[in-house]
């Protein structure tokens, strides 16, 4: 692997490889953000659903009492 690295022209080692690594890091970062945003969105949907269910149960109990 070291021979391959040394055989690359200096402009490839100094310009192309860092840009490729930056693009790869950016893609990984955005993928992680997308997963986190999806989990947060799912959690918000579950909380809203639980809240609506709680309101329905409370209203049904009030309607049954009166």
Helices and strands as residue ranges (DSSP letters): H 2-7, H 10-11, I 12-16, H 17-65
